[in-house]
Amino acid sequence: MKNLITTILCLLMSLSGFCDKFVWNSKSPYPSFARHRCAAFSIGNKGYMGTGHINSGTISMAYTDWWEFDPSSNSWTQKADYPQPRFACAGFTIGNKGYLGGGNEQNFGNRDEFYEFNPITNVWTPKATLPIANGGGFGFAINGVGYMALSGSLYSYNITTDTWAFVPCGVPFQNYSSGFVINNKVYVLPTYSQTLYVFDPATGITTTKANFIGEARYAACSFAVRGQGYIGLGYGTSTGNVVKDFYFYDPILDVWDTIPKTFPGVRRNYVPSFVIGDNAYFGTGSNGTNLGDIWGYEWKLSVGILEQSQTNAITLFPNPTQDIIHIILSEETLASKPLLKLFQLDGQEVFSKSLTEKEAHINISELAQGVYISMITDIKHAIVSTKKIVKN
């Protein structure tokens, strides 16, 4: 029973990040000149980063070099150069190809070129130019459709027809906005704003969510891993300083919180990122000095594999739900005579039921709306699965 209570407390604390299972790891540095305003995306199990800019005194240089990062060997391999010296480009990934375009030329002029990168052939192919020349845009992909926010407007890209189309959207996009995609919706924190917007391309509806709790910022780093969004670093608009704090957003609870483990690198802005599996990678940038270090925000494998094996043994849906929770158990889990319990966030147990069938349908209509912790234990009281459940 003591272990059960301890685990519940840990789960409750994890809603505020105290049981965070991610670690910061320094990775192999960017293999070329330190710089800022690079571009990045991932394709499969590899990350890609390149282009970018340095400026110091009278020196202003844009780059074309493009590199592939392999997390399994923590190594970089040079790939075909981007066709033009550019910085502040934006892009996205669809399938096994990456797409990149826009940005600024060496004299800061906005550009509208757009290219497709094939990592197998190592070739950049020109595609239909962007509707608006723009540097510092915001790119993402949802359900096989690419999107680029350019000069405050959103456009979709059809890879089959190689065409762009204007997308009505209530998000006030600005250059160097931050954002991430979770469950086929894009969450955007505009530059200089603490208002989080979410846009659903399937419905065309834009809504607002819980305000960002950090300082409003510019040119931050952002990504999503394991169903949560992250925003950090960047230029703080109220203090006028480059910052190094990080925050995470839980879309189920609609809450922000700080990452308890302080980012060990130096403060910076203009930081690109890419995600491979459960891990995020980012680096380069500037804090007055061009930077070339690369960092990983990585799921602890020793913990992650165990948790994933437990989770894979049980399927629980829908979540959020209104009245019924459907639970599908593996044969091994069913044989362990599992017991389901639901707890409120204050730790009070509000529901308990033995699971005697492989497919169970649990009626929770009598419970109040809110967030609960589900816990399934076996006959020996060992914990098999824990999940957050939202009842609407």
C-alpha positions as CSV (number, residue, x, y, z in Angstrom):
1,M,0.0,0.0,0.0
2,K,2.9,2.4,0.8
3,N,4.2,1.9,-2.8
4,L,0.8,2.6,-4.2
5,I,0.5,5.9,-2.3
6,T,4.0,6.9,-3.3
7,T,3.2,6.2,-7.0
8,I,0.0,8.2,-6.8
9,L,1.8,11.2,-5.3
10,C,4.5,10.9,-8.0
11,L,1.8,10.9,-10.7
12,L,0.2,13.9,-9.2
13,M,3.5,15.7,-9.0
14,S,4.2,14.7,-12.6
15,L,1.3,17.0,-13.7
16,S,3.6,19.8,-12.6
17,G,6.7,18.1,-14.1
18,F,8.4,16.8,-10.9
19,C,8.5,13.3,-12.2
20,D,9.8,14.3,-15.6
21,K,11.5,11.3,-17.2
22,F,13.5,13.3,-19.7
23,V,17.1,14.2,-19.4
24,W,19.3,16.9,-21.1
25,N,22.2,15.4,-23.0
26,S,25.0,17.3,-24.8
27,K,25.3,15.9,-28.3
28,S,28.0,16.0,-31.0
29,P,28.3,19.7,-31.9
30,Y,27.2,21.2,-35.2
31,P,30.0,20.1,-37.6
32,S,30.5,23.4,-39.4
33,F,30.8,27.1,-38.4
34,A,28.8,28.2,-35.4
35,R,25.8,30.2,-36.5
36,H,22.1,31.2,-35.9
37,R,18.8,31.2,-37.8
38,C,19.4,27.7,-39.2
39,A,16.6,25.5,-40.5
40,A,15.9,21.9,-39.4
41,F,13.5,19.0,-39.8
42,S,13.6,15.2,-39.3
43,I,12.9,12.4,-41.8
44,G,12.4,9.0,-40.3
45,N,15.1,8.3,-37.7
46,K,17.5,11.1,-38.9
47,G,17.6,14.8,-38.3
48,Y,18.6,17.5,-40.8
49,M,20.0,21.0,-40.1
50,G,21.7,23.6,-42.1
51,T,21.7,27.0,-43.8
52,G,21.9,29.9,-41.3
53,H,23.7,33.1,-40.7
54,I,26.6,34.9,-39.0
55,N,26.9,38.6,-38.5
56,S,29.6,40.4,-36.6
57,G,30.6,44.0,-37.3
58,T,30.8,44.3,-41.0
59,I,30.6,40.6,-41.6
60,S,27.3,39.2,-42.8
61,M,27.3,35.6,-44.2
62,A,24.5,33.2,-45.2
63,Y,25.3,29.5,-45.6
64,T,24.2,26.7,-47.9
65,D,25.7,23.6,-46.1
66,W,23.2,20.9,-45.0
67,W,23.9,18.1,-42.5
68,E,22.3,14.8,-41.4
69,F,22.3,13.8,-37.7
70,D,22.1,10.1,-36.7
71,P,21.2,9.9,-33.0
72,S,22.2,6.2,-32.9
73,S,25.8,7.1,-33.5
74,N,25.6,10.7,-32.3
75,S,27.3,11.7,-35.6
76,W,26.8,14.2,-38.5
77,T,27.2,13.5,-42.2
78,Q,27.3,16.3,-44.8
79,K,24.6,16.2,-47.5
80,A,24.0,18.1,-50.6
81,D,24.1,21.9,-50.1
82,Y,20.9,23.9,-50.0
83,P,20.6,25.5,-53.5
84,Q,20.9,29.1,-52.2
85,P,22.7,30.8,-49.3
86,R,19.8,31.5,-47.0
87,F,18.9,31.9,-43.3
88,A,15.6,32.0,-41.4
89,C,14.0,29.5,-43.7
90,A,10.9,27.4,-42.7
91,G,9.8,24.0,-43.6
92,F,8.1,20.7,-42.8
93,T,8.3,16.9,-43.4
94,I,5.7,14.8,-45.3
95,G,6.4,11.1,-45.6
96,N,10.1,10.5,-46.5
97,K,10.8,13.9,-47.8
98,G,11.5,17.3,-46.3
99,Y,10.4,20.7,-47.6
100,L,12.1,24.0,-47.0
101,G,11.9,27.5,-48.4
102,G,11.6,31.2,-47.9
103,G,14.1,32.9,-45.6
104,N,16.5,35.7,-46.1
105,E,19.4,36.2,-48.5
106,Q,22.7,37.5,-47.3
107,N,21.6,41.2,-47.4
108,F,18.4,40.3,-45.5
109,G,16.1,40.5,-48.5
110,N,13.1,38.1,-48.2
111,R,12.9,35.2,-50.6
112,D,10.2,32.9,-52.0
113,E,12.1,29.8,-53.2
114,F,10.8,26.5,-52.1
115,Y,12.5,23.1,-52.4
116,E,11.9,19.4,-51.8
117,F,14.7,17.3,-50.2
118,N,15.0,13.6,-50.9
119,P,17.4,12.0,-48.4
120,I,17.7,8.8,-50.5
121,T,18.9,10.5,-53.7
122,N,20.4,13.4,-51.7
123,V,18.8,15.9,-54.1
124,W,17.0,19.3,-53.7
125,T,14.2,19.8,-56.2
126,P,12.7,23.2,-56.8
127,K,8.9,23.4,-56.2
128,A,6.2,26.1,-56.6
129,T,7.4,29.3,-55.1
130,L,5.9,30.5,-51.9
131,P,2.8,32.8,-52.1
132,I,4.8,35.5,-50.2
133,A,8.5,36.1,-49.9
134,N,9.2,35.8,-46.2
135,G,12.0,35.2,-43.7
136,G,11.3,33.8,-40.2
137,G,8.1,32.0,-41.2
138,F,6.6,29.0,-39.4
139,G,6.1,25.6,-41.1
140,F,4.4,22.4,-40.1
141,A,2.6,19.4,-41.6
142,I,-0.7,17.7,-40.6
143,N,-2.2,14.6,-42.3
144,G,0.0,14.8,-45.4
145,V,-0.6,18.6,-46.0
146,G,2.1,21.1,-45.5
147,Y,1.5,24.6,-44.1
148,M,3.6,27.8,-44.0
149,A,2.7,30.9,-42.0
150,L,4.1,33.8,-44.0
151,S,3.8,37.5,-43.1
152,G,0.8,36.8,-40.9
153,S,-1.1,34.6,-43.3
154,L,-1.4,30.8,-43.5
155,Y,-1.0,28.8,-46.7
156,S,-1.3,25.1,-47.4
157,Y,0.8,23.1,-49.8
158,N,-0.4,20.1,-51.8
159,I,2.5,17.8,-52.6
160,T,0.5,16.1,-55.4
161,T,-0.4,19.2,-57.4
162,D,2.6,21.3,-56.2
163,T,0.2,24.2,-55.4
164,W,-0.3,26.6,-52.6
165,A,-3.7,27.8,-51.2
166,F,-4.7,30.5,-48.7
167,V,-6.1,29.1,-45.5
168,P,-8.4,31.2,-43.4
169,C,-7.1,31.1,-39.9
170,G,-7.6,33.1,-36.7
171,V,-4.1,32.8,-35.5
172,P,-2.2,36.1,-35.5
173,F,1.0,34.6,-37.0
174,Q,4.1,36.7,-36.8
175,N,7.7,36.1,-37.9
176,Y,9.6,33.9,-35.5
177,S,6.5,32.6,-33.8
178,S,6.8,29.4,-31.8
179,G,4.6,26.3,-32.1
180,F,4.1,22.5,-32.2
181,V,1.7,19.9,-33.6
182,I,-0.2,17.6,-31.3
183,N,-3.0,15.3,-32.4
184,N,-3.4,16.9,-35.8
185,K,-3.8,20.4,-34.4
186,V,-1.2,23.1,-34.4
187,Y,-0.5,25.1,-31.2
188,V,1.0,28.6,-31.8
189,L,2.5,31.1,-29.5
190,P,2.9,34.3,-31.6
191,T,5.9,36.5,-31.2
192,Y,5.6,39.0,-28.3
193,S,2.5,37.1,-27.0
194,Q,1.5,34.9,-24.1
195,T,-1.7,33.8,-25.7
196,L,-1.7,30.2,-27.0
197,Y,-3.7,29.6,-30.1
198,V,-4.8,26.2,-31.4
199,F,-5.9,25.7,-35.0
200,D,-7.6,22.6,-36.3
201,P,-7.3,22.3,-40.1
202,A,-10.0,19.6,-40.2
203,T,-12.6,22.1,-38.9
204,G,-11.0,25.4,-39.7
205,I,-11.6,26.5,-36.1
206,T,-9.2,28.5,-34.0
207,T,-9.5,28.7,-30.3
208,T,-7.3,30.0,-27.4
209,K,-5.9,27.9,-24.6
210,A,-4.2,28.5,-21.3
211,N,-1.8,31.5,-21.4
212,F,1.9,30.8,-21.6
213,I,3.3,31.3,-18.1
214,G,6.8,32.4,-19.2
215,E,7.9,35.7,-20.4
216,A,6.6,36.6,-23.9
217,R,9.4,35.9,-26.3
218,Y,10.8,36.1,-29.8
219,A,12.7,33.4,-31.9
220,A,12.3,30.7,-29.3
221,C,12.8,26.9,-29.5
222,S,9.7,24.8,-29.7
223,F,8.8,21.1,-30.3
224,A,6.4,18.4,-29.2
225,V,7.3,15.0,-27.8
226,R,5.2,12.3,-26.1
227,G,2.0,14.3,-26.5
228,Q,3.3,17.5,-24.8
229,G,4.5,20.8,-26.3
230,Y,7.6,22.6,-25.2
231,I,8.7,26.2,-25.6
232,G,11.9,27.7,-24.3
233,L,15.0,29.9,-24.9
234,G,14.5,32.9,-27.2
235,Y,14.6,36.7,-26.6
236,G,12.5,37.9,-23.7
237,T,10.5,40.9,-24.8
238,S,9.8,42.3,-21.3
239,T,13.4,42.0,-19.9
240,G,15.2,42.6,-23.2
241,N,17.4,39.6,-22.6
242,V,18.1,36.3,-24.3
243,V,16.7,33.7,-21.9
244,K,17.3,29.9,-21.2
245,D,14.1,28.8,-19.4
246,F,11.8,26.0,-20.7
247,Y,8.1,25.3,-20.3
248,F,5.9,22.4,-21.2
249,Y,2.2,22.3,-22.1
250,D,-0.2,19.5,-21.5
251,P,-3.1,19.7,-24.0
252,I,-5.4,17.3,-22.0
253,L,-5.2,19.4,-18.9
254,D,-4.7,22.7,-20.7
255,V,-1.9,23.7,-18.4
256,W,1.6,25.1,-18.6
257,D,4.4,24.3,-16.2
258,T,8.1,24.7,-15.9
259,I,10.6,22.0,-16.7
260,P,12.1,21.2,-13.3
261,K,15.5,20.2,-14.8
262,T,17.2,23.4,-15.8
263,F,18.6,23.5,-19.3
264,P,22.3,23.2,-18.8
265,G,23.4,25.0,-21.9
266,V,23.8,28.8,-22.4
267,R,20.9,31.1,-23.2
268,R,20.2,31.8,-26.9
269,N,17.6,32.7,-29.5
270,Y,17.0,31.7,-33.2
271,V,17.1,28.0,-32.3
272,P,15.9,25.3,-34.7
273,S,14.7,21.9,-33.5
274,F,13.8,18.5,-34.9
275,V,12.2,15.4,-33.2
276,I,13.1,11.8,-33.7
277,G,10.8,9.4,-31.8
278,D,10.5,10.4,-28.2
279,N,13.5,12.7,-28.3
280,A,14.0,16.3,-29.3
281,Y,17.2,17.8,-30.6
282,F,18.1,21.5,-31.0
283,G,21.1,23.8,-31.0
284,T,23.1,26.5,-32.7
285,G,21.7,30.0,-32.2
286,S,23.1,33.2,-30.8
287,N,23.3,35.2,-27.5
288,G,25.6,37.8,-29.0
289,T,28.0,35.0,-29.9
290,N,27.3,32.5,-32.6
291,L,26.8,29.0,-31.1
292,G,27.4,25.5,-32.4
293,D,26.5,23.2,-29.6
294,I,23.7,20.7,-30.0
295,W,21.4,19.3,-27.2
296,G,19.1,16.4,-26.8
297,Y,16.0,16.4,-24.6
298,E,15.8,12.6,-24.4
299,W,13.4,10.1,-22.8
300,K,15.2,7.9,-20.3
301,L,15.4,4.6,-22.0
302,S,15.7,2.7,-18.7
303,V,12.4,4.1,-17.6
304,G,10.8,4.6,-21.0
305,I,11.0,1.0,-22.1
306,L,9.4,-0.2,-19.0
307,E,6.6,2.3,-19.1
308,Q,6.0,1.7,-22.8
309,S,5.8,-2.1,-22.2
310,Q,3.2,-1.5,-19.5
311,T,1.3,0.9,-21.7
312,N,1.3,-1.4,-24.7
313,A,-0.3,-4.1,-22.5
314,I,-3.4,-2.0,-22.1
315,T,-5.5,0.2,-24.4
316,L,-7.8,2.8,-22.8
317,F,-10.1,5.0,-24.9
318,P,-11.6,7.5,-25.5
319,N,-9.7,10.1,-23.6
320,P,-11.2,12.6,-23.0
321,T,-14.5,10.8,-22.4
322,Q,-18.0,11.6,-21.2
323,D,-19.5,8.4,-19.8
324,I,-17.7,5.2,-20.8
325,I,-14.1,4.1,-20.7
326,H,-13.2,1.2,-23.0
327,I,-10.3,-0.9,-21.8
328,I,-8.6,-3.7,-23.8
329,L,-6.2,-5.9,-21.9
330,S,-3.5,-8.3,-23.2
331,E,-3.9,-11.9,-22.2
332,E,-1.0,-11.7,-19.8
333,T,-2.5,-8.7,-18.1
334,L,-6.0,-10.3,-17.8
335,A,-4.4,-13.4,-16.3
336,S,-2.9,-11.2,-13.5
337,K,-6.4,-10.5,-12.2
338,P,-6.2,-6.7,-12.7
339,L,-8.0,-4.1,-10.6
340,L,-8.9,-0.6,-11.9
341,K,-8.9,2.4,-9.6
342,L,-9.6,6.0,-10.3
343,F,-8.2,8.8,-8.1
344,Q,-9.0,12.5,-8.0
345,L,-6.0,14.9,-8.2
346,D,-6.1,15.3,-4.4
347,G,-5.3,11.6,-4.1
348,Q,-8.9,10.5,-3.1
349,E,-10.0,7.1,-4.5
350,V,-13.4,7.5,-6.2
351,F,-13.8,4.3,-8.2
352,S,-12.7,0.7,-8.1
353,K,-13.6,-2.3,-10.2
354,S,-12.0,-5.7,-11.0
355,L,-11.4,-6.3,-14.7
356,T,-12.5,-9.8,-15.6
357,E,-12.8,-9.6,-19.4
358,K,-10.3,-8.8,-22.1
359,E,-12.5,-6.0,-23.3
360,A,-14.1,-4.0,-20.4
361,H,-16.6,-1.1,-20.7
362,I,-16.5,1.0,-17.6
363,N,-19.3,3.5,-16.8
364,I,-18.1,6.6,-15.1
365,S,-21.1,8.8,-15.8
366,E,-21.7,9.4,-12.1
367,L,-18.2,11.0,-11.7
368,A,-18.0,14.8,-11.8
369,Q,-16.2,16.4,-14.8
370,G,-12.5,16.8,-14.3
371,V,-9.1,15.1,-14.4
372,Y,-8.5,11.7,-12.8
373,I,-5.6,9.3,-12.5
374,S,-6.4,5.7,-13.5
375,M,-4.3,2.9,-12.0
376,I,-4.4,-0.7,-12.9
377,T,-2.7,-3.2,-10.5
378,D,-2.3,-6.9,-10.6
379,I,-3.2,-9.5,-7.9
380,K,0.1,-8.8,-6.1
381,H,-0.7,-5.0,-6.1
382,A,2.1,-4.3,-8.6
383,I,1.2,-1.4,-10.9
384,V,0.6,-2.4,-14.5
385,S,-0.5,1.0,-15.9
386,T,-1.2,4.6,-15.0
387,K,-2.8,7.2,-17.1
388,K,-4.4,10.6,-16.9
389,I,-8.1,10.6,-17.8
390,V,-10.2,13.6,-18.6
391,K,-14.0,13.4,-18.1
392,N,-16.0,16.0,-19.9
